[in-house]
Amino acid sequence: MGNLLERILIDPRVCFGKPCIKGTRIWVSLILDQLAAGTPEKQFLENYPQLTHEDVLAAIAYGAEAARENIIPVPTKTAP
């Protein structure tokens, strides 16, 4: 996974310091949002031809690492 994470850039001078794919201004969160919304990877890559399959994998890997570091509150079902 380390090699994939090398595709991610965090620089305060680029995209306000948000994680993005190196050499682009495409945020990791945009990729993850689109995949979570059900956009097929093939369609996403057609819409963003400057990205590769490895860039998508890098975004997923970054999201996995972020999930290990932070807990995001999600709604839970309460017992009756």
C-alpha positions as CSV (number, residue, x, y, z in Angstrom):
1,M,0.0,0.0,0.0
2,G,3.0,2.3,0.5
3,N,3.6,2.7,-3.2
4,L,0.0,3.6,-3.7
5,L,0.1,6.3,-1.1
6,E,3.1,7.9,-2.9
7,R,0.5,9.0,-5.5
8,I,-1.2,11.3,-2.9
9,L,-0.1,14.8,-2.4
10,I,-0.8,17.0,0.6
11,D,0.6,20.5,0.0
12,P,-0.9,23.7,1.5
13,R,-0.2,25.4,-1.9
14,V,-2.3,22.9,-3.8
15,C,-6.0,22.4,-3.3
16,F,-5.8,24.2,0.1
17,G,-3.8,21.3,1.5
18,K,-6.5,18.7,0.8
19,P,-5.2,15.3,-0.2
20,C,-5.2,15.0,-4.0
21,I,-3.7,12.9,-6.7
22,K,-0.2,14.1,-7.5
23,G,0.0,16.1,-10.7
24,T,-3.7,16.9,-10.6
25,R,-6.1,19.0,-8.6
26,I,-8.4,16.1,-8.1
27,W,-9.2,15.5,-4.4
28,V,-9.1,12.1,-2.9
29,S,-12.5,12.8,-1.4
30,L,-14.0,13.4,-4.9
31,I,-12.9,10.0,-6.0
32,L,-14.2,8.3,-2.8
33,D,-17.5,10.2,-3.0
34,Q,-18.0,9.1,-6.6
35,L,-17.2,5.5,-5.9
36,A,-19.5,5.6,-2.8
37,A,-22.3,7.1,-5.0
38,G,-22.1,4.0,-7.2
39,T,-20.2,5.6,-10.2
40,P,-18.5,2.7,-11.9
41,E,-14.7,3.2,-12.0
42,K,-14.7,2.9,-15.7
43,Q,-17.1,5.8,-16.1
44,F,-15.2,7.8,-13.5
45,L,-11.9,7.3,-15.4
46,E,-13.6,8.3,-18.6
47,N,-14.7,11.5,-17.0
48,Y,-11.2,12.2,-15.6
49,P,-8.9,10.8,-18.2
50,Q,-5.8,12.2,-16.4
51,L,-6.4,9.5,-13.7
52,T,-5.4,5.9,-13.8
53,H,-6.7,2.8,-12.1
54,E,-3.8,3.0,-9.7
55,D,-4.8,6.6,-8.7
56,V,-8.3,5.2,-7.8
57,L,-6.6,2.5,-5.7
58,A,-4.4,5.1,-4.1
59,A,-7.5,7.1,-3.1
60,I,-9.1,4.0,-1.6
61,A,-5.8,3.2,0.2
62,Y,-5.7,6.7,1.6
63,G,-9.3,6.4,2.8
64,A,-8.5,3.1,4.5
65,E,-5.5,4.7,6.3
66,A,-7.6,7.7,7.4
67,A,-10.3,5.4,8.7
68,R,-7.7,3.7,10.9
69,E,-6.7,7.1,12.4
70,N,-10.1,8.8,12.9
71,I,-13.5,7.7,14.1
72,I,-16.3,9.2,12.1
73,P,-19.6,9.2,13.9
74,V,-22.3,7.4,12.0
75,P,-25.9,6.9,12.9
76,T,-26.7,3.8,14.9
77,K,-29.9,2.0,15.3
78,T,-31.2,2.2,18.8
79,A,-32.7,-0.9,20.4
80,P,-36.4,-0.8,21.1
